[in-house]
């Protein structure tokens, strides 16, 4: 929503220097670069919360005069997978008798522009609205001056900032696991934004450690046809999004919005699908410009809540529990996790790359911190493969009404820069031997691992956790072959 020449060609240029220094040769230069990133991040963060209107949009000022710089957290969480990172709970230290001995981090890339497919889906209804001659509602007048200035797929400055903050936080929390011979082992899926997220996170570790530790990305798993990749949901050809339930929910709220828009923009002829495709533009514009997009004002808060539930259902039936071939797509990563937790070779016949996973150079089993960077759809598959975020009664989410207290809520599962942390612990339980335990946190919220006997603290014995992962250890109990059966 800016002038044509204002599009950022780089997410966050640092005085002409590249964001990521791949050489690691000049530590002083790296330190100064990281320090500059933090300072610039603070400045950008301040602007994110201080400026109150859409400065560069020439739309009528009375429409946006009282608009906050960005919507409150509760509003941003309705953006589901396009929500900025917010912790789902305050981090709770492990029990006093336990010491964390290993961390496995799985993190989504930072905030980005819409993908190419999303851009097409968003622009179609947008062009319908902009193609009308007159608007009968002044709230739509800003569309006359609209200019698309979003890029495609690349990470934006907010994504860089939140990824960097993640690295600082992880170093502060787990610094006892770091040493010169125990650097985090970092892997990334092959998308540019995922690779950059891994590099920026590593830069944050260097900054937080006063330039003592310099982890690097040791493995990049290609996102190409035929490549085995446990960090991307691209290896199950028969897995398709199931749309019947999400579409049924869409039709409970979107037609009313379409009718309102068609009345305000005569001749636009929007339908329910146009509405759900257009609404994410509020999120993408706001997180890129760091000021509330005027498009957000065209919808009510409860409409964004309804759209959030539509997004939740869509993920549930894409790679979640609602798709028979959803959890199987996370099995390879789960088996890699079990190998690291038990210091045993990977046992898997699904997505893993056996060549990489059998080498101590590309899949070591003696590290105290592992960091993997991935995508939201794959993280949902991994959650499902682990057995997380299931209802106690085993029922699927309702298509008739949304439960505001539901556990399956994508904004708390896979927002931008989402993170799952598996903590391995040695605990003194009063016996002669220390036993090993695990707990899982998703965006700092301790997960109730009742399936392996965990109590309120979310801690269960490592042996019991491994035993509970029978689906992964059984390579999906036949589901993997269904990915390739002729339909």
VOPAGU-2260 file (C-alpha; in pm, 1 decimal, decimal comma):
REM VOPAGU-2260
SITE   aa  ch    i         X         Y         Z
SITE  UNK   A    0       0,0       0,0       0,0
SITE  UNK   A    1     296,6     224,0     -70,3
SITE  UNK   A    2     432,4     413,7    -366,7
SITE  UNK   A    3     571,8     202,9    -645,5
SITE  UNK   A    4     936,3     271,8    -563,8
SITE  UNK   A    5     908,7     188,7    -193,2
SITE  UNK   A    6     921,8    -189,5    -215,0
SITE  UNK   A    7    1208,4    -333,9     -11,9
SITE  UNK   A    8    1435,5    -533,1    -240,0
SITE  UNK   A    9    1605,0    -690,9      64,8
SITE  UNK   A   10    1424,9    -786,9     386,8
SITE  UNK   A   11    1646,2    -584,0     616,5
SITE  UNK   A   12    1961,6    -432,0     460,6
SITE  UNK   A   13    2227,7    -347,9     716,4
SITE  UNK   A   14    2402,9     -41,0     577,1
SITE  UNK   A   15    2478,7    -222,2     252,8
SITE  UNK   A   16    2622,0    -532,9     422,2
SITE  UNK   A   17    2473,6    -880,2     374,1
SITE  UNK   A   18    2265,3   -1009,4     660,1
SITE  UNK   A   19    2441,3   -1341,4     694,3
SITE  UNK   A   20    2820,3   -1371,5     686,1
SITE  UNK   A   21    2885,8   -1723,1     568,5
SITE  UNK   A   22    3262,8   -1709,7     605,6
SITE  UNK   A   23    3289,7   -1673,3     984,8
SITE  UNK   A   24    3635,6   -1537,4     911,7
SITE  UNK   A   25    3617,3   -1199,3    1077,9
SITE  UNK   A   26    3468,0   -1236,9    1422,9
SITE  UNK   A   27    3481,7    -868,6    1502,8
SITE  UNK   A   28    3293,4    -778,4    1187,1
SITE  UNK   A   29    3037,8   -1045,7    1265,9
SITE  UNK   A   30    2988,8    -912,3    1617,9
SITE  UNK   A   31    2932,7    -560,4    1491,5
SITE  UNK   A   32    2693,8    -685,8    1226,5
SITE  UNK   A   33    2490,1    -878,3    1480,5
SITE  UNK   A   34    2490,4    -583,3    1717,4
SITE  UNK   A   35    2363,7    -363,8    1435,9
SITE  UNK   A   36    2089,1    -617,3    1369,5
SITE  UNK   A   37    1974,0    -601,7    1729,1
SITE  UNK   A   38    1979,1    -221,8    1738,0
SITE  UNK   A   39    1791,5    -203,0    1411,2
SITE  UNK   A   40    1548,0    -463,9    1537,2
SITE  UNK   A   41    1478,8    -251,8    1843,9
SITE  UNK   A   42    1417,5      52,6    1626,8
SITE  UNK   A   43    1184,1    -140,8    1400,1
SITE  UNK   A   44    1010,1    -290,4    1700,7
SITE  UNK   A   45     954,5      54,1    1843,8
SITE  UNK   A   46     804,6     173,3    1517,2
SITE  UNK   A   47     587,1    -137,9    1517,9
SITE  UNK   A   48     418,4     -25,0    1836,6
SITE  UNK   A   49     431,5     354,8    1819,4
SITE  UNK   A   50     302,9     485,1    1489,0
SITE  UNK   A   51     -68,5     510,8    1455,1
SITE  UNK   A   52    -177,9     533,3    1095,5
SITE  UNK   A   53    -103,2     401,9     749,0
SITE  UNK   A   54     139,7     678,4     656,2
SITE  UNK   A   55     198,5     611,6     288,9
SITE  UNK   A   56    -155,1     527,1     185,6
SITE  UNK   A   57    -335,7     823,4      29,1
SITE  UNK   A   58    -677,2     695,8     140,4
SITE  UNK   A   59    -913,3     929,4     329,4
SITE  UNK   A   60    -764,0     997,9     674,1
SITE  UNK   A   61   -1095,3     979,5     857,7
SITE  UNK   A   62   -1114,2     608,4     779,5
SITE  UNK   A   63    -789,6     525,7     959,8
SITE  UNK   A   64    -746,3     816,6    1199,8
SITE  UNK   A   65    -789,5     603,7    1512,1
SITE  UNK   A   66    -626,0     284,6    1385,9
SITE  UNK   A   67    -354,0     151,1    1618,4
SITE  UNK   A   68      -7,5      88,3    1474,7
SITE  UNK   A   69     -73,9    -284,0    1486,0
SITE  UNK   A   70    -371,7    -476,5    1619,1
SITE  UNK   A   71    -348,5    -623,9    1969,2
SITE  UNK   A   72    -214,8    -974,6    2020,2
SITE  UNK   A   73    -561,5   -1130,3    2038,4
SITE  UNK   A   74    -638,6    -988,7    1694,0
SITE  UNK   A   75    -306,0   -1099,2    1544,2
SITE  UNK   A   76    -361,0   -1451,3    1671,7
SITE  UNK   A   77    -667,6   -1475,6    1447,5
SITE  UNK   A   78    -422,6   -1478,3    1156,5
SITE  UNK   A   79    -345,3   -1843,4    1241,0
SITE  UNK   A   80     -36,5   -1957,0    1045,4
SITE  UNK   A   81      36,7   -1595,2     949,5
SITE  UNK   A   82      42,6   -1470,6    1306,7
SITE  UNK   A   83     374,3   -1331,7    1431,1
SITE  UNK   A   84     536,5   -1535,6    1703,6
SITE  UNK   A   85     384,1   -1509,0    2048,2
SITE  UNK   A   86     467,4   -1753,9    2328,0
SITE  UNK   A   87     171,7   -1977,6    2407,4
SITE  UNK   A   88     265,7   -1978,4    2777,6
SITE  UNK   A   89     535,4   -1854,3    3010,5
SITE  UNK   A   90     832,9   -2088,2    3014,6
SITE  UNK   A   91     842,7   -2309,0    3322,0
SITE  UNK   A   92    1175,7   -2446,5    3442,4
SITE  UNK   A   93    1199,0   -2824,1    3478,2
SITE  UNK   A   94    1152,6   -2982,9    3821,7
SITE  UNK   A   95    1421,4   -2890,0    4074,0
SITE  UNK   A   96    1557,8   -3244,0    4080,3
SITE  UNK   A   97    1614,5   -3245,0    3702,8
SITE  UNK   A   98    1896,2   -3112,5    3484,6
SITE  UNK   A   99    1847,9   -3059,7    3110,7
SITE  UNK   A  100    2110,4   -3260,2    2925,2
SITE  UNK   A  101    1993,0   -3231,0    2564,2
SITE  UNK   A  102    1766,7   -3002,9    2360,5
SITE  UNK   A  103    1605,6   -3075,6    2025,2
SITE  UNK   A  104    1468,7   -2760,4    1862,2
SITE  UNK   A  105    1233,2   -2767,7    1564,4
SITE  UNK   A  106    1156,1   -2417,0    1440,9
SITE  UNK   A  107     951,1   -2267,4    1160,8
SITE  UNK   A  108    1106,7   -2002,8     939,1
SITE  UNK   A  109    1043,2   -1637,6    1020,9
SITE  UNK   A  110     760,4   -1421,0     888,9
SITE  UNK   A  111     751,0   -1395,9     510,4
SITE  UNK   A  112     569,7   -1251,1     213,6
SITE  UNK   A  113     284,8   -1454,3      61,3
SITE  UNK   A  114     396,6   -1748,2    -148,8
SITE  UNK   A  115     341,8   -1742,4    -522,9
SITE  UNK   A  116      22,8   -1944,7    -494,1
SITE  UNK   A  117    -108,7   -1727,5    -213,2
SITE  UNK   A  118     -34,9   -1415,2    -415,8
SITE  UNK   A  119    -249,4   -1541,7    -701,6
SITE  UNK   A  120    -533,3   -1637,8    -467,6
SITE  UNK   A  121    -524,8   -1302,0    -288,1
SITE  UNK   A  122    -498,7   -1088,6    -599,6
SITE  UNK   A  123    -798,4   -1249,0    -772,6
SITE  UNK   A  124   -1064,8   -1106,9    -534,0
SITE  UNK   A  125    -860,6    -791,6    -489,7
SITE  UNK   A  126    -879,6    -721,3    -861,4
SITE  UNK   A  127   -1253,8    -783,3    -856,0
SITE  UNK   A  128   -1291,3    -515,9    -589,0
SITE  UNK   A  129   -1062,2    -270,1    -762,9
SITE  UNK   A  130   -1233,0    -320,7   -1095,7
SITE  UNK   A  131   -1562,6    -162,0    -994,4
SITE  UNK   A  132   -1642,6     196,0   -1096,0
SITE  UNK   A  133   -1782,2     329,8    -771,4
SITE  UNK   A  134   -1802,3     219,3    -409,2
SITE  UNK   A  135   -2117,4     271,7    -210,5
SITE  UNK   A  136   -1921,1     246,3     115,6
SITE  UNK   A  137   -1643,1     497,6     183,7
SITE  UNK   A  138   -1443,2     234,3     372,1
SITE  UNK   A  139   -1354,9      83,0      35,1
SITE  UNK   A  140   -1229,4     405,6    -122,8
SITE  UNK   A  141    -865,6     335,8     -32,5
SITE  UNK   A  142    -869,9      57,7    -290,1
SITE  UNK   A  143    -860,1     320,5    -565,7
SITE  UNK   A  144    -502,7     400,6    -463,4
SITE  UNK   A  145    -392,2      49,9    -381,3
SITE  UNK   A  146     -53,3     -59,5    -513,5
SITE  UNK   A  147      75,5    -409,9    -446,4
SITE  UNK   A  148     422,4    -388,0    -293,3
SITE  UNK   A  149     462,2    -731,0    -135,1
SITE  UNK   A  150     732,0    -966,2    -253,7
SITE  UNK   A  151     699,5   -1341,7    -290,7
SITE  UNK   A  152     793,7   -1602,6     -29,1
SITE  UNK   A  153    1103,6   -1425,7     105,8
SITE  UNK   A  154    1146,5   -1351,8     473,6
SITE  UNK   A  155    1066,3    -998,3     589,9
SITE  UNK   A  156    1223,9    -782,9     858,9
SITE  UNK   A  157     987,3    -901,9    1132,3
SITE  UNK   A  158    1082,9   -1260,7    1051,9
SITE  UNK   A  159    1451,1   -1176,1    1078,9
SITE  UNK   A  160    1394,5    -998,8    1408,7
SITE  UNK   A  161    1191,4   -1277,9    1568,2
SITE  UNK   A  162    1432,8   -1546,8    1447,9
SITE  UNK   A  163    1724,1   -1353,4    1595,2
SITE  UNK   A  164    1536,6   -1310,0    1923,0
SITE  UNK   A  165    1477,1   -1684,7    1927,6
SITE  UNK   A  166    1849,7   -1756,7    1913,4
SITE  UNK   A  167    1920,6   -1512,5    2194,3
SITE  UNK   A  168    1648,1   -1669,3    2406,5
SITE  UNK   A  169    1770,3   -2023,8    2346,7
SITE  UNK   A  170    2126,0   -1933,5    2436,8
SITE  UNK   A  171    2014,0   -1762,1    2756,9
SITE  UNK   A  172    1801,0   -2061,3    2853,5
SITE  UNK   A  173    2034,3   -2344,8    2755,9
SITE  UNK   A  174    2382,4   -2195,3    2766,9
SITE  UNK   A  175    2503,0   -2475,4    2993,7
SITE  UNK   A  176    2474,3   -2707,5    2691,9
SITE  UNK   A  177    2717,9   -2502,4    2483,8
SITE  UNK   A  178    3093,5   -2539,2    2464,8
SITE  UNK   A  179    3358,0   -2515,2    2197,0
SITE  UNK   A  180    3328,8   -2888,4    2127,8
SITE  UNK   A  181    2950,1   -2899,3    2179,9
SITE  UNK   A  182    2811,5   -2652,4    1928,8
SITE  UNK   A  183    2449,9   -2686,3    1817,6
SITE  UNK   A  184    2407,5   -2912,5    1518,6
SITE  UNK   A  185    2194,0   -2718,6    1271,2
SITE  UNK   A  186    1993,0   -2846,9     976,4
SITE  UNK   A  187    1752,7   -2669,4     742,4
SITE  UNK   A  188    1506,6   -2760,9     472,6
SITE  UNK   A  189    1606,1   -2628,5     133,9
SITE  UNK   A  190    1384,1   -2320,2      93,2
SITE  UNK   A  191    1570,1   -1991,5      98,2
SITE  UNK   A  192    1366,7   -1851,3     388,7
SITE  UNK   A  193    1429,8   -2166,0     593,3
SITE  UNK   A  194    1803,4   -2161,5     525,5
SITE  UNK   A  195    1821,4   -1792,9     616,9
SITE  UNK   A  196    1628,9   -1857,3     937,4
SITE  UNK   A  197    1886,2   -2118,5    1039,2
SITE  UNK   A  198    2172,9   -1881,4     962,5
SITE  UNK   A  199    2018,7   -1588,1    1147,1
SITE  UNK   A  200    1947,6   -1808,1    1450,1
SITE  UNK   A  201    2312,7   -1917,2    1447,5
SITE  UNK   A  202    2421,9   -1553,1    1423,0
SITE  UNK   A  203    2213,0   -1480,0    1731,0
SITE  UNK   A  204    2397,2   -1754,7    1921,0
SITE  UNK   A  205    2725,8   -1592,0    1823,2
SITE  UNK   A  206    2601,7   -1253,0    1937,1
SITE  UNK   A  207    2455,8   -1380,8    2264,9
SITE  UNK   A  208    2777,1   -1568,8    2346,7
SITE  UNK   A  209    2988,5   -1255,7    2288,2
SITE  UNK   A  210    3121,1   -1411,5    1969,9
SITE  UNK   A  211    3248,9   -1724,7    2143,9
SITE  UNK   A  212    3031,1   -1985,5    1972,2
SITE  UNK   A  213    2971,1   -1994,3    1598,1
SITE  UNK   A  214    2734,3   -2272,2    1499,8
SITE  UNK   A  215    2678,6   -2320,0    1129,3
SITE  UNK   A  216    2422,3   -2496,9     916,4
SITE  UNK   A  217    2572,3   -2839,8     867,2
SITE  UNK   A  218    2300,0   -3000,3     654,2
SITE  UNK   A  219    2055,0   -2854,1     402,9
SITE  UNK   A  220    1791,0   -3101,8     290,5
SITE  UNK   A  221    1689,8   -3031,3     -72,7
SITE  UNK   A  222    1326,8   -2958,8    -153,0
SITE  UNK   A  223    1323,7   -3128,4    -491,7
SITE  UNK   A  224    1131,0   -3422,3    -629,3
SITE  UNK   A  225    1275,4   -3750,7    -513,9
SITE  UNK   A  226    1483,5   -3608,3    -229,7
SITE  UNK   A  227    1432,7   -3757,6     115,7
SITE  UNK   A  228    1355,7   -3472,8     353,3
SITE  UNK   A  229    1216,0   -3499,1     706,2
SITE  UNK   A  230    1173,9   -3120,7     730,0
SITE  UNK   A  231     930,2   -3074,6     438,1
SITE  UNK   A  232     588,9   -3224,5     361,5
SITE  UNK   A  233     661,6   -3324,2       4,1
SITE  UNK   A  234     716,6   -3698,3      10,2
SITE  UNK   A  235     365,3   -3843,0      19,2
SITE  UNK   A  236     217,4   -3806,1    -331,7
SITE  UNK   A  237    -125,2   -3940,2    -230,0
SITE  UNK   A  238    -162,6   -3696,0      57,5
SITE  UNK   A  239    -408,6   -3423,8     -39,2
SITE  UNK   A  240    -582,6   -3160,4     165,5
SITE  UNK   A  241    -932,8   -3272,2     259,0
SITE  UNK   A  242   -1154,8   -2969,3     207,2
SITE  UNK   A  243   -1508,0   -3089,2     281,8
SITE  UNK   A  244   -1511,8   -2990,6     649,1
SITE  UNK   A  245   -1321,7   -2660,2     614,4
SITE  UNK   A  246   -1545,5   -2560,6     323,3
SITE  UNK   A  247   -1857,1   -2644,9     524,1
SITE  UNK   A  248   -1737,7   -2409,7     799,1
SITE  UNK   A  249   -1643,8   -2144,5     540,1
SITE  UNK   A  250   -2000,1   -2146,7     415,7
SITE  UNK   A  251   -2132,8   -2059,8     761,7
SITE  UNK   A  252   -1966,6   -1715,5     767,2
SITE  UNK   A  253   -1811,0   -1614,9     434,8
SITE  UNK   A  254   -2126,6   -1573,9     217,9
SITE  UNK   A  255   -2255,1   -1297,7     447,5
SITE  UNK   A  256   -1924,4   -1112,3     407,6
SITE  UNK   A  257   -1933,7   -1162,2      30,5
SITE  UNK   A  258   -2284,1   -1013,1      16,3
SITE  UNK   A  259   -2172,6    -710,5     217,5
SITE  UNK   A  260   -1872,1    -655,6      -6,2
SITE  UNK   A  261   -2079,0    -692,3    -322,7
SITE  UNK   A  262   -2318,3    -429,8    -192,8
SITE  UNK   A  263   -2031,1    -192,2    -114,7
SITE  UNK   A  264   -1858,9    -267,5    -447,2
SITE  UNK   A  265   -2137,2    -322,8    -703,0
SITE  UNK   A  266   -2027,1    -558,5    -977,0
SITE  UNK   A  267   -1737,6    -717,2    -782,9
SITE  UNK   A  268   -1928,1   -1046,0    -761,4
SITE  UNK   A  269   -1721,7   -1197,5    -478,5
SITE  UNK   A  270   -1809,6   -1542,3    -347,4
SITE  UNK   A  271   -1724,3   -1727,0     -24,2
SITE  UNK   A  272   -1394,1   -1858,5    -160,8
SITE  UNK   A  273   -1290,6   -1506,4    -259,8
SITE  UNK   A  274   -1352,3   -1390,0      96,0
SITE  UNK   A  275   -1134,5   -1651,6     267,0
SITE  UNK   A  276    -859,9   -1592,9       9,2
SITE  UNK   A  277    -864,0   -1216,0      59,5
SITE  UNK   A  278    -865,2   -1200,5     438,6
SITE  UNK   A  279    -498,7   -1306,4     491,7
SITE  UNK   A  280    -390,1    -989,3     310,4
SITE  UNK   A  281    -465,3    -804,3     635,8
SITE  UNK   A  282    -192,6   -1009,1     804,5
SITE  UNK   A  283      63,9    -997,0     525,0
SITE  UNK   A  284      37,1    -620,8     478,8
SITE  UNK   A  285      42,3    -547,9     849,7
SITE  UNK   A  286     347,4    -757,4     933,5
SITE  UNK   A  287     537,6    -624,6     631,3
SITE  UNK   A  288     457,8    -253,8     677,6
SITE  UNK   A  289     444,5    -282,3    1058,1
SITE  UNK   A  290     127,7     -77,4    1064,8
SITE  UNK   A  291    -231,4    -190,1    1041,0
SITE  UNK   A  292    -344,0    -246,1     685,9
SITE  UNK   A  293    -663,8     -56,5     600,0
SITE  UNK   A  294    -792,0    -382,1     456,7
SITE  UNK   A  295    -823,9    -512,4     813,2
SITE  UNK   A  296   -1096,6    -254,0     878,9
SITE  UNK   A  297   -1324,7    -412,5     621,0
SITE  UNK   A  298   -1385,9    -711,5     850,7
SITE  UNK   A  299   -1516,2    -748,6    1205,9
SITE  UNK   A  300   -1316,9    -920,2    1478,5
SITE  UNK   A  301   -1559,6   -1211,2    1498,0
SITE  UNK   A  302   -1518,7   -1258,7    1123,6
SITE  UNK   A  303   -1144,2   -1291,2    1168,4
SITE  UNK   A  304   -1211,4   -1541,2    1447,0
SITE  UNK   A  305   -1429,7   -1742,0    1208,3
SITE  UNK   A  306   -1157,1   -1728,2     945,0
SITE  UNK   A  307    -901,8   -1842,5    1202,1
SITE  UNK   A  308   -1112,5   -2150,1    1269,8
SITE  UNK   A  309   -1132,6   -2210,7     896,1
SITE  UNK   A  310    -751,7   -2206,6     888,6
SITE  UNK   A  311    -734,6   -2438,7    1189,4
SITE  UNK   A  312    -965,2   -2687,7    1018,7
SITE  UNK   A  313    -770,8   -2661,3     693,8
SITE  UNK   A  314    -445,8   -2759,6     867,6
SITE  UNK   A  315    -619,6   -3033,9    1065,7
SITE  UNK   A  316    -732,3   -3195,3     740,7
SITE  UNK   A  317    -409,4   -3125,6     550,6
SITE  UNK   A  318    -121,3   -3272,8     752,7
SITE  UNK   A  319    -295,6   -3307,3    1089,4
SITE  UNK   A  320    -491,7   -3581,2    1260,9
SITE  UNK   A  321    -789,4   -3531,6    1029,2
SITE  UNK   A  322    -602,1   -3658,6     723,9
SITE  UNK   A  323    -530,8   -4033,3     714,2
SITE  UNK   A  324    -196,1   -3950,7     550,5
SITE  UNK   A  325    -116,6   -3649,7     769,4
SITE  UNK   A  326      75,3   -3797,6    1066,4
SITE  UNK   A  327     278,5   -4033,0     845,2
SITE  UNK   A  328     451,6   -3730,8     696,4
SITE  UNK   A  329     604,9   -3655,0    1037,1
SITE  UNK   A  330     724,2   -4006,7    1114,8
SITE  UNK   A  331    1073,2   -3967,8     968,3
SITE  UNK   A  332    1151,5   -3672,6    1191,9
SITE  UNK   A  333    1008,9   -3850,5    1497,3
SITE  UNK   A  334    1241,9   -4145,6    1435,9
SITE  UNK   A  335    1536,4   -3907,4    1402,6
SITE  UNK   A  336    1434,4   -3750,8    1733,0
SITE  UNK   A  337    1422,2   -4091,7    1900,7
SITE  UNK   A  338    1768,9   -4169,1    1768,3
SITE  UNK   A  339    1910,6   -3850,9    1918,5
SITE  UNK   A  340    1737,4   -3901,4    2251,4
SITE  UNK   A  341    1863,6   -4257,9    2283,7
SITE  UNK   A  342    2202,2   -4213,3    2107,7
SITE  UNK   A  343    2112,3   -4503,1    1880,6
SITE  UNK   A  344    2123,8   -4518,5    1498,5
SITE  UNK   A  345    1813,3   -4403,4    1315,2
SITE  UNK   A  346    1563,6   -4680,6    1250,9
SITE  UNK   A  347    1330,0   -4560,7     977,7
SITE  UNK   A  348    1198,7   -4657,7     636,3
SITE  UNK   A  349     998,0   -4347,1     549,2
SITE  UNK   A  350    1128,3   -3994,3     474,9
SITE  UNK   A  351    1479,3   -4017,0     618,5
SITE  UNK   A  352    1791,0   -3997,4     404,8
SITE  UNK   A  353    1973,3   -4312,1     510,3
SITE  UNK   A  354    2304,4   -4190,0     369,8
SITE  UNK   A  355    2297,5   -3870,5     573,1
SITE  UNK   A  356    2149,1   -4026,5     884,4
SITE  UNK   A  357    2410,1   -4303,4     898,3
SITE  UNK   A  358    2706,4   -4064,5     900,2
SITE  UNK   A  359    2834,9   -3901,2    1220,5
SITE  UNK   A  360    2925,6   -3595,3    1013,4
SITE  UNK   A  361    2571,2   -3533,2     891,1
SITE  UNK   A  362    2376,3   -3692,8    1175,7
SITE  UNK   A  363    2584,7   -3700,2    1493,7
SITE  UNK   A  364    2444,5   -3868,6    1803,6
SITE  UNK   A  365    2669,1   -3702,6    2062,1
SITE  UNK   A  366    2545,7   -3342,7    2060,6
SITE  UNK   A  367    2367,0   -3165,4    2341,6
SITE  UNK   A  368    2175,7   -2921,4    2119,0
SITE  UNK   A  369    2012,9   -2992,9    1784,7
SITE  UNK   A  370    1834,7   -2723,1    1583,4
SITE  UNK   A  371    1620,3   -2804,2    1278,2
SITE  UNK   A  372    1440,6   -2543,8    1065,6
SITE  UNK   A  373    1128,2   -2631,8     873,7
SITE  UNK   A  374     781,8   -2527,5     750,8
SITE  UNK   A  375     447,9   -2504,6     929,6
SITE  UNK   A  376     273,5   -2784,6     739,0
SITE  UNK   A  377     555,4   -3023,9     820,3
SITE  UNK   A  378     555,8   -2919,1    1184,8
SITE  UNK   A  379     184,0   -2998,1    1201,2
SITE  UNK   A  380     259,4   -3344,2    1057,3
SITE  UNK   A  381     531,7   -3394,6    1319,0
SITE  UNK   A  382     303,9   -3285,5    1601,5
SITE  UNK   A  383      46,1   -3531,8    1474,6
SITE  UNK   A  384     301,5   -3809,6    1432,7
SITE  UNK   A  385     406,8   -3757,8    1794,8
SITE  UNK   A  386      46,7   -3765,3    1914,2
SITE  UNK   A  387      31,6   -3401,6    2027,5
SITE  UNK   A  388    -276,5   -3176,6    2021,2
SITE  UNK   A  389    -534,5   -3452,8    2023,3
SITE  UNK   A  390    -864,0   -3412,3    2203,9
SITE  UNK   A  391    -901,8   -3632,2    2507,6
SITE  UNK   A  392   -1226,2   -3772,6    2368,4
SITE  UNK   A  393   -1061,8   -3840,6    2032,7
SITE  UNK   A  394   -1322,7   -3640,9    1842,2
SITE  UNK   A  395   -1246,1   -3414,3    1549,0
SITE  UNK   A  396   -1310,3   -3038,5    1572,0
SITE  UNK   A  397   -1674,1   -2948,7    1523,5
SITE  UNK   A  398   -1792,6   -2806,6    1193,8
SITE  UNK   A  399   -2099,0   -2656,1    1359,9
SITE  UNK   A  400   -1934,5   -2431,5    1617,3
SITE  UNK   A  401   -1586,4   -2328,9    1719,9
SITE  UNK   A  402   -1465,6   -2389,0    2071,8
SITE  UNK   A  403   -1271,1   -2081,8    2192,4
SITE  UNK   A  404   -1079,7   -2305,8    2433,7
SITE  UNK   A  405    -976,6   -2561,0    2172,7
SITE  UNK   A  406    -623,7   -2703,5    2182,6
SITE  UNK   A  407    -597,7   -2733,6    1802,0
SITE  UNK   A  408    -524,4   -2368,7    1736,7
SITE  UNK   A  409    -266,0   -2299,9    1467,9
SITE  UNK   A  410    -170,0   -1956,3    1601,9
SITE  UNK   A  411     -44,0   -2136,9    1914,3
SITE  UNK   A  412     103,3   -2429,2    1721,8
SITE  UNK   A  413     274,9   -2294,4    1410,8
SITE  UNK   A  414     280,2   -1913,7    1391,7
SITE  UNK   A  415     575,7   -1762,6    1211,4
SITE  UNK   A  416     896,9   -1859,2    1399,7
SITE  UNK   A  417     706,4   -2130,9    1587,5
SITE  UNK   A  418     921,6   -2368,2    1786,0
SITE  UNK   A  419     893,5   -2711,8    1940,1
SITE  UNK   A  420    1153,5   -2797,7    2201,7
SITE  UNK   A  421    1213,5   -3148,7    2331,9
SITE  UNK   A  422    1412,6   -3135,4    2654,1
SITE  UNK   A  423    1595,3   -3446,7    2769,3
SITE  UNK   A  424    1665,5   -3445,4    3142,0
SITE  UNK   A  425    1854,1   -3639,5    3405,2
SITE  UNK   A  426    1645,6   -3650,1    3721,7
SITE  UNK   A  427    1730,5   -3763,7    4071,2
SITE  UNK   A  428    1424,7   -3955,0    4186,3
SITE  UNK   A  429    1577,5   -4077,9    4509,7
SITE  UNK   A  430    1703,4   -4407,9    4371,5
SITE  UNK   A  431    2064,0   -4510,3    4332,4
SITE  UNK   A  432    2062,9   -4424,2    3962,1
SITE  UNK   A  433    1962,4   -4111,3    3777,5
SITE  UNK   A  434    1688,5   -4176,3    3526,6
SITE  UNK   A  435    1637,7   -3996,8    3197,5
SITE  UNK   A  436    1318,0   -3811,2    3122,8
SITE  UNK   A  437    1174,4   -3589,2    2851,4
SITE  UNK   A  438     920,7   -3314,3    2815,9
SITE  UNK   A  439     797,9   -3125,5    2510,0
SITE  UNK   A  440     722,4   -2756,1    2482,4
SITE  UNK   A  441     548,7   -2591,1    2188,5
SITE  UNK   A  442     602,0   -2216,1    2187,2
SITE  UNK   A  443     696,4   -2246,5    2556,4
SITE  UNK   A  444     374,0   -2426,6    2651,6
SITE  UNK   A  445     444,5   -2760,3    2824,5
SITE  UNK   A  446     259,0   -3037,5    2643,8
SITE  UNK   A  447      55,5   -3292,6    2841,9
SITE  UNK   A  448     232,1   -3616,3    2753,2
SITE  UNK   A  449     -35,0   -3832,7    2910,0
SITE  UNK   A  450      31,0   -4101,4    2648,2
SITE  UNK   A  451     362,1   -4179,7    2822,8
SITE  UNK   A  452     250,4   -4129,9    3180,0
SITE  UNK   A  453     346,4   -3767,2    3235,1
SITE  UNK   A  454     201,5   -3579,3    3529,4
SITE  UNK   A  455     107,3   -3210,5    3549,6
SITE  UNK   A  456     471,4   -3111,5    3490,9
SITE  UNK   A  457     466,4   -3279,4    3148,2
SITE  UNK   A  458     767,1   -3498,0    3234,1
SITE  UNK   A  459     772,9   -3865,3    3143,6
SITE  UNK   A  460    1045,4   -4127,7    3152,1
SITE  UNK   A  461    1247,6   -4148,7    2833,2
SITE  UNK   A  462    1188,2   -4523,3    2803,2
SITE  UNK   A  463     813,7   -4467,7    2832,3
SITE  UNK   A  464     824,0   -4189,6    2573,7
SITE  UNK   A  465    1009,8   -4410,1    2326,5
SITE  UNK   A  466     760,9   -4689,5    2390,1
SITE  UNK   A  467     470,8   -4449,9    2329,4
SITE  UNK   A  468     595,6   -4372,3    1979,0
SITE  UNK   A  469     487,8   -4706,2    1836,6
SITE  UNK   A  470     334,4   -4544,6    1527,6
SITE  UNK   A  471     667,0   -4389,0    1425,5
SITE  UNK   A  472     874,9   -4690,2    1526,8
SITE  UNK   A  473     644,8   -4901,8    1312,4
SITE  UNK   A  474     704,7   -4670,4    1014,0
SITE  UNK   A  475     342,9   -4560,9    1022,9
SITE  UNK   A  476     196,2   -4910,8    1054,3
SITE  UNK   A  477     142,9   -4939,2     680,4
SITE  UNK   A  478      48,3   -4578,6     610,4
SITE  UNK   A  479     376,6   -4505,7     432,8
SITE  UNK   A  480     298,1   -4749,7     151,6
SITE  UNK   A  481     -41,1   -4580,2     108,7
SITE  UNK   A  482     143,5   -4265,1       4,1
SITE  UNK   A  483     240,7   -4443,0    -319,3
SITE  UNK   A  484     -47,0   -4677,8    -392,8
SITE  UNK   A  485    -227,4   -4623,7    -719,7
SITE  UNK   A  486    -552,1   -4444,7    -648,3
